[in-house]
């Protein structure tokens, strides 16, 4: 048991390091040199860096202190500790490691796209380990704890908008504001896809007269369970059964072929399910109240 906890803790730290490394590359090697009005506390730190030459990581830590004190009770000790660790990782990496790597000096639009995708992936990896990099992340998580049904990506986009506009106006860079919103949009999309994509799947409703047989075929072809619902045809009023099954997109392909072989008369409805929770599906919960 103790070894499992140590292994799990080490894995979390490695994921946090890798996620922090990606965010550092996105921020320093793509965004800073392209002079984008960045999002979150990183955006404020970049403003201070460009105006006063204050190290980005140092100012990020300083800005986080009051937010940590405000959000501590709502988010809990465990989340706070992991976030502080991640904040230190990302701050050190952006100040001391990212400058050692090549800086992209090409097309500004490509730099914005790379910033959004790379840093967005880094943030998503950190969020998946139930952590954050502090700053506006704390604010987002606090709102998510109170309103858990809100989209993580949507909250990130909204909190970033004010900083992007302010930075663009300070440096009078209207194009930069547009690029900043592109980056914010990519952040939101990448974070939502990586977080909720793990819970997404396909849902099929199969109308058939051979419900038990179809359920057995689903089990043998995809390893998924199913639910039988009693139904009645609207035209002839014949008794039917509806077999409901949730699975991955790959499993759905084989399931459809197997069902059609077992009952060519079966009527299949296949739907995209944004989130599926339960046995066999990974549960991602961010911003919940911590114990």
N, C-alpha and C positions, 0 to 999 in steps of 0.2 A: 504493500500500500504506500509506504513512504517513498519507494523508488518511483512509483507511478506519479506521485505528486511532484517529485523533483524533475522527472522527465517532462511532465506537462508544463511546469514552470519554465524550464529551459526552452521548450518549444515555443511558448508564448513570447519569451524574450527574443528568440531568433526571428520570429515573425515581426515583432515590433522593430527590431533593428533593420530588417529588410524593408519594411514599409517606410520607416524613417529615412532610409537611404534613398528610396525612390522619390519621396517628397523633397528631399534636399537637392537631388539632381534637377527635378522639375522647377524648383524655385530658383536655385542659384545658376545652374548651367543653361537654363532656357529663359526664365522670366526676368531675372535681374538685368542681364546684359541687353535684353530686348526692351528694357524699361517699361514693362507692363505695369499697370495699376493692379497689383495682385489682391487676392481676397483674404479675408480673415485677419488675424493678428499678424500673419506674414506680410500682408499688404501694408499694414501700419508700420511694421518693422522695416520694410523696404523704403517707405517714405522717409523714415528717420535716417536710413542708410544713405539715401540719395541727397538728403538735405544736410545732415550733420556727420555722415560717415561713421555712425554708431554701428557696431557689428550686429548683423541681423539676429543671430542666436541670442545674444545678450539682451537686446531690447525685447525679444519675444518672451524671455523668461520674466523680465521686469513687468511687462504688461499683464502677464498671467496671474501675478500674485493677488491682486484684489478680486479677480474673477474666481480664483480658487476658494478664497475665503467666503464668498457669497454662495457658491454652488456646493460647498462641501456637504452640508446636511442633506441636500436633496439627492445627490448622486452616490454618496456613501464612501466609506474608507477604502474599500478594495479598488473601486474604479478610480478614485483619486490617486492612489499609490501607483497604479499601472500607468495612469496618464502623466504623472510627474516623471516617471521613468522614461516614457516615450518622448516627453517634451525635452528632457535633457539629451536623449539620443539625437533627436532631429536638430536641436540647436547646435550641438557639437559637430554633427555631420555637415550642416550647412556652412558653418564657420571654418572648419578645419579640413574636411575631407573633400567636399564638392569643389573647392578652389583648386585642388590638385588634378582634377579631371578636365578634359577639353571643354571649352565653352562654345556653344552653337552661335554662330554669327551670320547665319543665312537669312532666308526670307522670314519676315516677321510673322506672317500668318502660320507658317509651318512651326515656328517657335511656339506660338499660342496653342496650336493643336497638340504638340508634344508636351507642353506644360500641363494642359488639361488632362491628357490621357495618363502620363507617367505619374504626376503627383496625385491624380484622382485614384489611380490603382494603389498607390502607397497609402493614402488615407483609408481606402476600403479595407486593405489588409490589416491595418491597425484597428479599425472599427470591428472587424470580425473577431479580433482577440479581446473584445469587450474593453477597449482602451480608446485613447484619443491623444491628440497632440496639444491639448489645452486650448486656451484662447476662446475663439467663437465656438469651438467644438463643445466646450463646457456649456455654453449658452444653448447650443442646439440640443445637447443631451438633456439639459434641464427642461427645456420645452417638451422634448420627446417623452420624458418621464411623466409629465403632466398630461400630454396629449399623445399617447403611444400610437395612435392610428395615423398620424401625419407621416408623410414621406421624408426620409432622412435627406435625400438629395434635394427635395424642394425646400426644406428648412435651411440647408447650407446655401442654396442659391439666394434666398431672401436675405439672410444675414450678411452675405457678401456684397450685395448690390450697393449699399450705402458707401462702403469702403472703396469700391471700384470707382464710383462716381466722384467721391471726394478726392481720390488720388489723381484722377484724370483732370479735374479742375485745378488742383494745386499746381500741376506741371503743365497745364493747358494743353493736354494731349487728347483731343477728341477721338482720334483713331485708337488711342490706347484704351479709352473707355469701351469701345466696341470690342477690341481684343480681350479686354478684361471680362466682358460678359460672355464671350465665346468660351473663355477658360472656365468661368463659373458654370456655364451650361454643361460643359464636358465633365467637370467635377461631379455635378449632380447625376448625370447619366451613368458615368462609370461607377460611382459609388452605389447607386441603386441597382445597376445590373449585377455587380459583384456581390452585394449583400443579399438582395432579394432573388437574384438568379439562382442561388443555391436552394431556394425554397420553391422555385417555379417548376411547373410540369405540365402535363396534359391530363385532361379529364374526358372520359368517354362515357356516353350513355348509349347502351345497346338495347334496342327494342326487339324482343325475340320471343318465340314460343318454347325455346329450349334453354331456359334460364340456368338450370343446374349444370347442363352440359357446357354451356358457354363459360360459366364460372370456373369449371374444371380446366377448360382450355386456357383461360387467362392465367390460371395458376401455373400450368405446365409450360406455357410459352414465355411468360414474363416474370414469374415468381411473385406476382402481386396478388393481393386479396381483392375481393370485390363485394359489392352489396346488392342483394336482390330486392327489387321493389315490385309490388303488385300493380298492374295497370290494366287498362281496357281500351281497345281500339275504338276510335270515335266514329268510324263508319259502320262496321259490322257488329260493334259491341262485343267483340271476341276478347276473351281473357288473354292478356299478354304479361310478360315480365320485362322489367327494365333492369339491366345489369349496369351498375355504376362502378367505375374503376379509375383511380388516379395513378399515374406512373410518369416516367421520364419520356422525352420525345423519342429516344431510341427504342425504348420498350414498347411505346405505342405503335411503332412501325410493324414490329413483329406480332404484336397483339392483333392488329387489324387484319393481317394476312391469315392468322390462325382462326379468328372468328369467322371470316368469310368462308374458309374451308369447312368449318364445322356447321355453319348455317348460312347458306348463300342468300336466304331471304331476310337475314337480320338487317335492321336499320340502325346505322351507327351515326352518332353525333360526337364530334371531337372538338373540344374547347381548350383554349389556352388558359391555364390557371396561374395567376401571378404568384401565389403562395400556396404551398401545401404543407401542412403540419401533421405530424404523426409518425408512426413506425415506418422506418425506411427513408424518411426525409429529414434533412438537417434543419434544426431550429435555430434561427438567428433572431435574437432579441436585443435591441440596442436602446439605451436610454431608459431602461426599466429602473424602478426603485431598487437600490442595492441594500442588502442586509448588512 
